[in-house]
Amino acid sequence: MNDKVLVILSSGEREKVITGLMYATNALKYSWMEEVKVVLFGPSQQLSLKDKEIQGYLDELVSELGASPATCKYIADQEGFSRELADMGLNVVYVGTLISDAIKEGFVPLVF
């Protein structure tokens, strides 16, 4: 049985991002999965800077659950908000390798 999940948040639709964050948060909080990785990629990055509820989920993942959500450095640098994402406790990295490596390690990708 696979017990590792990679939650990729790439949508700019608030409801989809919140759904993915709710799953990731609860999967960690209630030990539904042994390992949970979260990646913000594309429009979800900008949305996370504006939406207080999304920021609340991200803060809970970082502060209370010890997760290290990653966010795409390339896009953040291009759009000029890398510092703001890092200040939220997000790991600003090039996510292409991170996603590929996680899949190779047996993480099941869930894309929202």
A tleap script that builds the chain and sets N, CA, C and O, in Angstrom:
source leaprc.protein.ff14SB
mol = sequence {
  NMET ASN ASP LYS VAL LEU VAL ILE LEU SER
  SER GLY GLU ARG GLU LYS VAL ILE THR GLY
  LEU MET TYR ALA THR ASN ALA LEU LYS TYR
  SER TRP MET GLU GLU VAL LYS VAL VAL LEU
  PHE GLY PRO SER GLN GLN LEU SER LEU LYS
  ASP LYS GLU ILE GLN GLY TYR LEU ASP GLU
  LEU VAL SER GLU LEU GLY ALA SER PRO ALA
  THR CYS LYS TYR ILE ALA ASP GLN GLU GLY
  PHE SER ARG GLU LEU ALA ASP MET GLY LEU
  ASN VAL VAL TYR VAL GLY THR LEU ILE SER
  ASP ALA ILE LYS GLU GLY PHE VAL PRO LEU
  VAL CPHE
}
set mol.1.N position { 0.841 -1.184 0.000 }
set mol.1.CA position { 0.000 0.000 0.000 }
set mol.1.C position { 0.883 1.244 0.000 }
set mol.1.O position { 1.868 1.325 0.734 }
set mol.2.N position { 0.519 2.195 -0.823 }
set mol.2.CA position { 1.281 3.431 -0.899 }
set mol.2.C position { 0.746 4.413 0.132 }
set mol.2.O position { -0.458 4.661 0.188 }
set mol.3.N position { 1.621 4.968 0.937 }
set mol.3.CA position { 1.197 5.892 1.988 }
set mol.3.C position { 1.937 7.220 1.924 }
set mol.3.O position { 2.177 7.865 2.944 }
set mol.4.N position { 2.295 7.619 0.696 }
set mol.4.CA position { 2.967 8.896 0.471 }
set mol.4.C position { 2.212 9.651 -0.613 }
set mol.4.O position { 1.926 9.104 -1.678 }
set mol.5.N position { 1.892 10.908 -0.334 }
set mol.5.CA position { 1.130 11.698 -1.297 }
set mol.5.C position { 1.812 13.044 -1.536 }
set mol.5.O position { 2.354 13.665 -0.621 }
set mol.6.N position { 1.765 13.466 -2.784 }
set mol.6.CA position { 2.291 14.751 -3.214 }
set mol.6.C position { 1.109 15.600 -3.660 }
set mol.6.O position { 0.510 15.337 -4.702 }
set mol.7.N position { 0.776 16.612 -2.878 }
set mol.7.CA position { -0.350 17.488 -3.191 }
set mol.7.C position { 0.201 18.666 -3.987 }
set mol.7.O position { 0.958 19.484 -3.464 }
set mol.8.N position { -0.189 18.741 -5.256 }
set mol.8.CA position { 0.257 19.817 -6.132 }
set mol.8.C position { -0.904 20.790 -6.320 }
set mol.8.O position { -1.953 20.430 -6.855 }
set mol.9.N position { -0.700 22.013 -5.877 }
set mol.9.CA position { -1.711 23.055 -5.982 }
set mol.9.C position { -1.302 23.978 -7.129 }
set mol.9.O position { -0.398 24.801 -6.986 }
set mol.10.N position { -1.974 23.829 -8.259 }
set mol.10.CA position { -1.590 24.620 -9.425 }
set mol.10.C position { -2.722 25.508 -9.926 }
set mol.10.O position { -2.521 26.305 -10.842 }
set mol.11.N position { -3.886 25.382 -9.348 }
set mol.11.CA position { -5.042 26.138 -9.805 }
set mol.11.C position { -5.041 27.564 -9.262 }
set mol.11.O position { -4.471 27.844 -8.208 }
set mol.12.N position { -5.673 28.430 -9.984 }
set mol.12.CA position { -5.922 29.778 -9.502 }
set mol.12.C position { -7.308 29.895 -8.896 }
set mol.12.O position { -7.719 30.974 -8.467 }
set mol.13.N position { -8.036 28.766 -8.863 }
set mol.13.CA position { -9.377 28.761 -8.290 }
set mol.13.C position { -9.291 28.497 -6.791 }
set mol.13.O position { -8.816 27.450 -6.352 }
set mol.14.N position { -9.754 29.452 -6.034 }
set mol.14.CA position { -9.670 29.414 -4.580 }
set mol.14.C position { -10.200 28.098 -3.993 }
set mol.14.O position { -9.550 27.489 -3.144 }
set mol.15.N position { -11.369 27.667 -4.446 }
set mol.15.CA position { -11.994 26.469 -3.894 }
set mol.15.C position { -11.133 25.225 -4.106 }
set mol.15.O position { -11.062 24.362 -3.231 }
set mol.16.N position { -10.494 25.134 -5.241 }
set mol.16.CA position { -9.633 23.977 -5.512 }
set mol.16.C position { -8.402 23.983 -4.622 }
set mol.16.O position { -8.007 22.943 -4.096 }
set mol.17.N position { -7.799 25.144 -4.453 }
set mol.17.CA position { -6.613 25.251 -3.608 }
set mol.17.C position { -6.968 24.921 -2.163 }
set mol.17.O position { -6.230 24.197 -1.493 }
set mol.18.N position { -8.088 25.444 -1.678 }
set mol.18.CA position { -8.508 25.160 -0.303 }
set mol.18.C position { -8.791 23.674 -0.122 }
set mol.18.O position { -8.444 23.103 0.912 }
set mol.19.N position { -9.414 23.043 -1.105 }
set mol.19.CA position { -9.682 21.610 -1.024 }
set mol.19.C position { -8.379 20.820 -0.888 }
set mol.19.O position { -8.279 19.919 -0.056 }
set mol.20.N position { -7.395 21.157 -1.698 }
set mol.20.CA position { -6.100 20.475 -1.616 }
set mol.20.C position { -5.415 20.704 -0.286 }
set mol.20.O position { -4.838 19.780 0.286 }
set mol.21.N position { -5.474 21.934 0.211 }
set mol.21.CA position { -4.859 22.243 1.501 }
set mol.21.C position { -5.584 21.543 2.648 }
set mol.21.O position { -4.946 21.081 3.594 }
set mol.22.N position { -6.904 21.465 2.571 }
set mol.22.CA position { -7.663 20.751 3.602 }
set mol.22.C position { -7.242 19.283 3.640 }
set mol.22.O position { -7.023 18.718 4.712 }
set mol.23.N position { -7.132 18.674 2.458 }
set mol.23.CA position { -6.716 17.271 2.427 }
set mol.23.C position { -5.319 17.107 3.013 }
set mol.23.O position { -5.101 16.247 3.867 }
set mol.24.N position { -4.375 17.920 2.563 }
set mol.24.CA position { -2.992 17.804 3.046 }
set mol.24.C position { -2.926 17.994 4.554 }
set mol.24.O position { -2.249 17.236 5.249 }
set mol.25.N position { -3.621 18.993 5.056 }
set mol.25.CA position { -3.628 19.277 6.491 }
set mol.25.C position { -4.183 18.094 7.276 }
set mol.25.O position { -3.573 17.652 8.249 }
set mol.26.N position { -5.325 17.588 6.860 }
set mol.26.CA position { -5.947 16.480 7.578 }
set mol.26.C position { -5.180 15.168 7.418 }
set mol.26.O position { -5.144 14.354 8.341 }
set mol.27.N position { -4.573 14.964 6.260 }
set mol.27.CA position { -3.771 13.748 6.057 }
set mol.27.C position { -2.600 13.712 7.030 }
set mol.27.O position { -2.232 12.647 7.525 }
set mol.28.N position { -2.018 14.872 7.302 }
set mol.28.CA position { -0.930 14.954 8.293 }
set mol.28.C position { -1.475 14.891 9.714 }
set mol.28.O position { -0.986 14.123 10.541 }
set mol.29.N position { -2.486 15.700 9.991 }
set mol.29.CA position { -3.031 15.812 11.343 }
set mol.29.C position { -3.556 14.471 11.864 }
set mol.29.O position { -3.353 14.133 13.030 }
set mol.30.N position { -4.225 13.716 11.004 }
set mol.30.CA position { -4.861 12.475 11.422 }
set mol.30.C position { -4.112 11.225 10.953 }
set mol.30.O position { -4.625 10.109 11.038 }
set mol.31.N position { -2.897 11.433 10.460 }
set mol.31.CA position { -2.029 10.324 10.019 }
set mol.31.C position { -2.693 9.420 8.989 }
set mol.31.O position { -2.545 8.199 9.033 }
set mol.32.N position { -3.426 10.033 8.061 }
set mol.32.CA position { -3.997 9.256 6.971 }
set mol.32.C position { -2.898 8.719 6.065 }
set mol.32.O position { -3.020 7.641 5.483 }
set mol.33.N position { -1.824 9.491 5.959 }
set mol.33.CA position { -0.676 9.119 5.149 }
set mol.33.C position { 0.584 9.263 5.987 }
set mol.33.O position { 0.656 10.091 6.894 }
set mol.34.N position { 1.573 8.442 5.665 }
set mol.34.CA position { 2.836 8.520 6.394 }
set mol.34.C position { 3.593 9.793 6.029 }
set mol.34.O position { 4.173 10.447 6.896 }
set mol.35.N position { 3.587 10.145 4.735 }
set mol.35.CA position { 4.288 11.341 4.277 }
set mol.35.C position { 3.379 12.141 3.351 }
set mol.35.O position { 2.678 11.587 2.504 }
set mol.36.N position { 3.411 13.458 3.536 }
set mol.36.CA position { 2.636 14.370 2.696 }
set mol.36.C position { 3.549 15.524 2.312 }
set mol.36.O position { 4.130 16.188 3.170 }
set mol.37.N position { 3.664 15.750 1.015 }
set mol.37.CA position { 4.396 16.915 0.507 }
set mol.37.C position { 3.403 17.808 -0.213 }
set mol.37.O position { 2.479 17.331 -0.871 }
set mol.38.N position { 3.609 19.123 -0.077 }
set mol.38.CA position { 2.724 20.100 -0.709 }
set mol.38.C position { 3.568 21.011 -1.588 }
set mol.38.O position { 4.614 21.509 -1.171 }
set mol.39.N position { 3.088 21.221 -2.823 }
set mol.39.CA position { 3.775 22.104 -3.770 }
set mol.39.C position { 2.764 23.103 -4.329 }
set mol.39.O position { 1.720 22.715 -4.852 }
set mol.40.N position { 3.083 24.379 -4.215 }
set mol.40.CA position { 2.311 25.421 -4.874 }
set mol.40.C position { 3.030 25.764 -6.170 }
set mol.40.O position { 4.237 26.007 -6.182 }
set mol.41.N position { 2.274 25.781 -7.255 }
set mol.41.CA position { 2.871 25.906 -8.577 }
set mol.41.C position { 1.951 26.742 -9.448 }
set mol.41.O position { 0.789 26.385 -9.643 }
set mol.42.N position { 2.451 27.839 -9.968 }
set mol.42.CA position { 1.660 28.654 -10.886 }
set mol.42.C position { 0.676 29.560 -10.170 }
set mol.42.O position { 1.031 30.202 -9.181 }
set mol.43.N position { -0.575 29.622 -10.666 }
set mol.43.CA position { -1.551 30.576 -10.141 }
set mol.43.C position { -1.809 30.459 -8.637 }
set mol.43.O position { -2.153 31.451 -7.996 }
set mol.44.N position { -1.650 29.277 -8.073 }
set mol.44.CA position { -1.896 29.116 -6.632 }
set mol.44.C position { -0.913 29.925 -5.795 }
set mol.44.O position { -1.222 30.305 -4.665 }
set mol.45.N position { 0.258 30.187 -6.339 }
set mol.45.CA position { 1.245 30.965 -5.600 }
set mol.45.C position { 0.739 32.384 -5.366 }
set mol.45.O position { 0.789 32.891 -4.245 }
set mol.46.N position { 0.257 33.014 -6.413 }
set mol.46.CA position { -0.246 34.382 -6.301 }
set mol.46.C position { -1.487 34.423 -5.413 }
set mol.46.O position { -1.655 35.341 -4.611 }
set mol.47.N position { -2.350 33.425 -5.563 }
set mol.47.CA position { -3.561 33.336 -4.758 }
set mol.47.C position { -3.218 33.234 -3.275 }
set mol.47.O position { -3.897 33.826 -2.437 }
set mol.48.N position { -2.173 32.489 -2.952 }
set mol.48.CA position { -1.794 32.316 -1.549 }
set mol.48.C position { -1.337 33.618 -0.897 }
set mol.48.O position { -1.392 33.752 0.326 }
set mol.49.N position { -0.895 34.560 -1.688 }
set mol.49.CA position { -0.474 35.860 -1.147 }
set mol.49.C position { -1.658 36.761 -0.818 }
set mol.49.O position { -1.519 37.705 -0.040 }
set mol.50.N position { -2.816 36.481 -1.401 }
set mol.50.CA position { -3.970 37.357 -1.274 }
set mol.50.C position { -5.051 36.825 -0.340 }
set mol.50.O position { -5.817 37.605 0.225 }
set mol.51.N position { -5.121 35.516 -0.174 }
set mol.51.CA position { -6.259 34.895 0.500 }
set mol.51.C position { -5.909 34.500 1.930 }
set mol.51.O position { -5.013 33.685 2.151 }
set mol.52.N position { -6.606 35.070 2.889 }
set mol.52.CA position { -6.323 34.828 4.312 }
set mol.52.C position { -6.609 33.385 4.725 }
set mol.52.O position { -5.883 32.832 5.551 }
set mol.53.N position { -7.640 32.771 4.175 }
set mol.53.CA position { -7.945 31.383 4.541 }
set mol.53.C position { -6.855 30.444 4.046 }
set mol.53.O position { -6.442 29.536 4.767 }
set mol.54.N position { -6.392 30.653 2.838 }
set mol.54.CA position { -5.292 29.849 2.299 }
set mol.54.C position { -4.043 30.062 3.150 }
set mol.54.O position { -3.330 29.109 3.465 }
set mol.55.N position { -3.785 31.303 3.516 }
set mol.55.CA position { -2.638 31.592 4.378 }
set mol.55.C position { -2.766 30.873 5.713 }
set mol.55.O position { -1.765 30.415 6.266 }
set mol.56.N position { -3.975 30.768 6.236 }
set mol.56.CA position { -4.207 30.055 7.491 }
set mol.56.C position { -3.852 28.578 7.387 }
set mol.56.O position { -3.211 28.023 8.279 }
set mol.57.N position { -4.271 27.943 6.292 }
set mol.57.CA position { -3.919 26.526 6.082 }
set mol.57.C position { -2.412 26.352 5.944 }
set mol.57.O position { -1.829 25.434 6.520 }
set mol.58.N position { -1.794 27.230 5.187 }
set mol.58.CA position { -0.340 27.133 5.006 }
set mol.58.C position { 0.385 27.333 6.331 }
set mol.58.O position { 1.356 26.636 6.625 }
set mol.59.N position { -0.084 28.279 7.124 }
set mol.59.CA position { 0.531 28.518 8.430 }
set mol.59.C position { 0.387 27.292 9.328 }
set mol.59.O position { 1.329 26.921 10.029 }
set mol.60.N position { -0.781 26.665 9.311 }
set mol.60.CA position { -0.989 25.457 10.114 }
set mol.60.C position { -0.052 24.338 9.662 }
set mol.60.O position { 0.531 23.638 10.490 }
set mol.61.N position { 0.090 24.173 8.344 }
set mol.61.CA position { 1.004 23.149 7.830 }
set mol.61.C position { 2.422 23.385 8.326 }
set mol.61.O position { 3.106 22.449 8.740 }
set mol.62.N position { 2.859 24.632 8.282 }
set mol.62.CA position { 4.230 24.970 8.666 }
set mol.62.C position { 4.396 24.977 10.185 }
set mol.62.O position { 5.261 24.285 10.721 }
set mol.63.N position { 3.568 25.756 10.873 }
set mol.63.CA position { 3.762 26.013 12.298 }
set mol.63.C position { 3.340 24.857 13.198 }
set mol.63.O position { 4.026 24.535 14.168 }
set mol.64.N position { 2.214 24.237 12.876 }
set mol.64.CA position { 1.671 23.211 13.765 }
set mol.64.C position { 2.007 21.787 13.341 }
set mol.64.O position { 2.140 20.900 14.185 }
set mol.65.N position { 2.145 21.566 12.036 }
set mol.65.CA position { 2.330 20.201 11.556 }
set mol.65.C position { 3.744 19.928 11.055 }
set mol.65.O position { 4.055 18.803 10.663 }
set mol.66.N position { 4.595 20.937 11.066 }
set mol.66.CA position { 5.992 20.758 10.692 }
set mol.66.C position { 6.243 20.452 9.230 }
set mol.66.O position { 7.304 19.940 8.874 }
set mol.67.N position { 5.276 20.762 8.381 }
set mol.67.CA position { 5.451 20.542 6.945 }
set mol.67.C position { 6.296 21.666 6.352 }
set mol.67.O position { 6.442 22.730 6.955 }
set mol.68.N position { 6.841 21.423 5.184 }
set mol.68.CA position { 7.626 22.429 4.461 }
set mol.68.C position { 7.069 22.582 3.054 }
set mol.68.O position { 7.687 22.122 2.093 }
set mol.69.N position { 5.898 23.228 2.916 }
set mol.69.CA position { 5.350 23.398 1.572 }
set mol.69.C position { 6.358 24.102 0.664 }
set mol.69.O position { 7.025 25.054 1.070 }
set mol.70.N position { 6.449 23.618 -0.557 }
set mol.70.CA position { 7.363 24.197 -1.539 }
set mol.70.C position { 6.566 25.050 -2.520 }
set mol.70.O position { 5.389 24.797 -2.779 }
set mol.71.N position { 7.226 26.049 -3.051 }
set mol.71.CA position { 6.613 26.910 -4.052 }
set mol.71.C position { 7.649 27.196 -5.140 }
set mol.71.O position { 8.845 27.276 -4.862 }
set mol.72.N position { 7.189 27.346 -6.353 }
set mol.72.CA position { 8.081 27.425 -7.501 }
set mol.72.C position { 8.895 28.722 -7.529 }
set mol.72.O position { 8.342 29.816 -7.648 }
set mol.73.N position { 10.196 28.579 -7.418 }
set mol.73.CA position { 11.116 29.714 -7.429 }
set mol.73.C position { 11.100 30.432 -8.772 }
set mol.73.O position { 11.107 31.662 -8.816 }
set mol.74.N position { 11.080 29.683 -9.860 }
set mol.74.CA position { 11.117 30.308 -11.177 }
set mol.74.C position { 9.943 31.266 -11.361 }
set mol.74.O position { 10.125 32.420 -11.748 }
set mol.75.N position { 8.746 30.777 -11.079 }
set mol.75.CA position { 7.562 31.622 -11.253 }
set mol.75.C position { 7.585 32.780 -10.261 }
set mol.75.O position { 7.292 33.920 -10.624 }
set mol.76.N position { 7.933 32.489 -9.010 }
set mol.76.CA position { 7.968 33.545 -7.989 }
set mol.76.C position { 8.982 34.627 -8.344 }
set mol.76.O position { 8.715 35.815 -8.164 }
set mol.77.N position { 10.139 34.218 -8.845 }
set mol.77.CA position { 11.139 35.199 -9.257 }
set mol.77.C position { 10.643 36.025 -10.446 }
set mol.77.O position { 10.830 37.241 -10.484 }
set mol.78.N position { 10.017 35.365 -11.405 }
set mol.78.CA position { 9.510 36.067 -12.588 }
set mol.78.C position { 8.436 37.088 -12.219 }
set mol.78.O position { 8.367 38.173 -12.795 }
set mol.79.N position { 7.600 36.721 -11.248 }
set mol.79.CA position { 6.499 37.593 -10.846 }
set mol.79.C position { 6.887 38.565 -9.725 }
set mol.79.O position { 6.135 39.485 -9.404 }
set mol.80.N position { 8.063 38.351 -9.137 }
set mol.80.CA position { 8.564 39.276 -8.129 }
set mol.80.C position { 8.008 39.098 -6.725 }
set mol.80.O position { 7.942 40.060 -5.960 }
set mol.81.N position { 7.602 37.865 -6.370 }
set mol.81.CA position { 7.086 37.682 -5.013 }
set mol.81.C position { 7.756 36.539 -4.246 }
set mol.81.O position { 7.139 35.940 -3.365 }
set mol.82.N position { 8.998 36.239 -4.573 }
set mol.82.CA position { 9.736 35.188 -3.858 }
set mol.82.C position { 9.871 35.495 -2.372 }
set mol.82.O position { 9.644 34.624 -1.533 }
set mol.83.N position { 10.236 36.719 -2.047 }
set mol.83.CA position { 10.446 37.106 -0.646 }
set mol.83.C position { 9.172 36.951 0.163 }
set mol.83.O position { 9.210 36.449 1.286 }
set mol.84.N position { 8.038 37.377 -0.394 }
set mol.84.CA position { 6.764 37.270 0.324 }
set mol.84.C position { 6.408 35.820 0.620 }
set mol.84.O position { 5.921 35.507 1.707 }
set mol.85.N position { 6.651 34.934 -0.342 }
set mol.85.CA position { 6.372 33.509 -0.123 }
set mol.85.C position { 7.305 32.925 0.928 }
set mol.85.O position { 6.874 32.145 1.778 }
set mol.86.N position { 8.568 33.293 0.877 }
set mol.86.CA position { 9.528 32.812 1.880 }
set mol.86.C position { 9.145 33.333 3.266 }
set mol.86.O position { 9.282 32.613 4.255 }
set mol.87.N position { 8.674 34.559 3.344 }
set mol.87.CA position { 8.259 35.138 4.624 }
set mol.87.C position { 7.059 34.401 5.221 }
set mol.87.O position { 6.835 34.454 6.430 }
set mol.88.N position { 6.287 33.714 4.373 }
set mol.88.CA position { 5.162 32.915 4.850 }
set mol.88.C position { 5.613 31.540 5.356 }
set mol.88.O position { 4.796 30.745 5.821 }
set mol.89.N position { 6.905 31.271 5.263 }
set mol.89.CA position { 7.421 29.985 5.723 }
set mol.89.C position { 7.473 28.922 4.640 }
set mol.89.O position { 7.710 27.747 4.922 }
set mol.90.N position { 7.248 29.342 3.393 }
set mol.90.CA position { 7.273 28.398 2.280 }
set mol.90.C position { 8.700 28.227 1.774 }
set mol.90.O position { 9.518 29.144 1.849 }
set mol.91.N position { 8.975 27.055 1.266 }
set mol.91.CA position { 10.282 26.710 0.732 }
set mol.91.C position { 10.287 27.090 -0.754 }
set mol.91.O position { 9.685 26.391 -1.570 }
set mol.92.N position { 10.951 28.177 -1.107 }
set mol.92.CA position { 10.960 28.682 -2.483 }
set mol.92.C position { 12.097 27.995 -3.236 }
set mol.92.O position { 13.267 28.330 -3.056 }
set mol.93.N position { 11.731 27.023 -4.089 }
set mol.93.CA position { 12.711 26.193 -4.801 }
set mol.93.C position { 12.217 25.924 -6.222 }
set mol.93.O position { 11.056 26.163 -6.554 }
set mol.94.N position { 13.127 25.425 -7.044 }
set mol.94.CA position { 12.723 24.967 -8.371 }
set mol.94.C position { 12.010 23.635 -8.176 }
set mol.94.O position { 12.625 22.652 -7.762 }
set mol.95.N position { 10.721 23.600 -8.474 }
set mol.95.CA position { 9.905 22.449 -8.096 }
set mol.95.C position { 9.873 21.315 -9.119 }
set mol.95.O position { 9.381 20.230 -8.810 }
set mol.96.N position { 10.377 21.536 -10.312 }
set mol.96.CA position { 10.353 20.471 -11.317 }
set mol.96.C position { 11.077 19.221 -10.836 }
set mol.96.O position { 10.556 18.112 -10.953 }
set mol.97.N position { 12.255 19.397 -10.306 }
set mol.97.CA position { 13.026 18.266 -9.788 }
set mol.97.C position { 12.354 17.680 -8.560 }
set mol.97.O position { 12.285 16.461 -8.408 }
set mol.98.N position { 11.857 18.543 -7.681 }
set mol.98.CA position { 11.187 18.074 -6.473 }
set mol.98.C position { 10.006 17.175 -6.824 }
set mol.98.O position { 9.856 16.100 -6.242 }
set mol.99.N position { 9.174 17.596 -7.756 }
set mol.99.CA position { 8.015 16.804 -8.173 }
set mol.99.C position { 8.462 15.491 -8.795 }
set mol.99.O position { 7.940 14.430 -8.453 }
set mol.100.N position { 9.423 15.556 -9.704 }
set mol.100.CA position { 9.906 14.340 -10.378 }
set mol.100.C position { 10.505 13.355 -9.389 }
set mol.100.O position { 10.224 12.159 -9.458 }
set mol.101.N position { 11.327 13.847 -8.469 }
set mol.101.CA position { 11.943 12.973 -7.473 }
set mol.101.C position { 10.902 12.347 -6.558 }
set mol.101.O position { 11.000 11.167 -6.221 }
set mol.102.N position { 9.911 13.124 -6.157 }
set mol.102.CA position { 8.866 12.588 -5.278 }
set mol.102.C position { 8.106 11.455 -5.965 }
set mol.102.O position { 7.814 10.436 -5.340 }
set mol.103.N position { 7.790 11.627 -7.225 }
set mol.103.CA position { 7.083 10.569 -7.960 }
set mol.103.C position { 7.961 9.325 -8.052 }
set mol.103.O position { 7.476 8.208 -7.867 }
set mol.104.N position { 9.254 9.510 -8.339 }
set mol.104.CA position { 10.178 8.374 -8.394 }
set mol.104.C position { 10.284 7.660 -7.049 }
set mol.104.O position { 10.529 6.455 -7.001 }
set mol.105.N position { 10.097 8.408 -5.952 }
set mol.105.CA position { 10.169 7.846 -4.608 }
set mol.105.C position { 8.857 7.189 -4.178 }
set mol.105.O position { 8.749 6.702 -3.053 }
set mol.106.N position { 7.859 7.172 -5.068 }
set mol.106.CA position { 6.612 6.501 -4.761 }
set mol.106.C position { 5.497 7.387 -4.248 }
set mol.106.O position { 4.457 6.876 -3.833 }
set mol.107.N position { 5.678 8.711 -4.262 }
set mol.107.CA position { 4.609 9.610 -3.867 }
set mol.107.C position { 3.534 9.613 -4.958 }
set mol.107.O position { 3.847 9.683 -6.146 }
set mol.108.N position { 2.292 9.538 -4.552 }
set mol.108.CA position { 1.175 9.612 -5.483 }
set mol.108.C position { 0.782 11.085 -5.642 }
set mol.108.O position { 0.435 11.737 -4.656 }
set mol.109.N position { 0.832 11.615 -6.863 }
set mol.109.CA position { 0.468 13.026 -7.045 }
set mol.109.C position { -1.047 13.232 -7.061 }
set mol.109.O position { -1.776 12.528 -7.761 }
set mol.110.N position { -1.502 14.201 -6.282 }
set mol.110.CA position { -2.876 14.677 -6.322 }
set mol.110.C position { -2.789 16.125 -6.768 }
set mol.110.O position { -2.135 16.937 -6.114 }
set mol.111.N position { -3.430 16.452 -7.860 }
set mol.111.CA position { -3.318 17.783 -8.431 }
set mol.111.C position { -4.642 18.527 -8.281 }
set mol.111.O position { -5.699 18.046 -8.691 }
set mol.112.N position { -4.554 19.709 -7.683 }
set mol.112.CA position { -5.720 20.552 -7.490 }
set mol.112.C position { -5.510 21.864 -8.219 }
set mol.112.O position { -6.381 22.733 -8.188 }
savepdb mol mol.pdb
quit
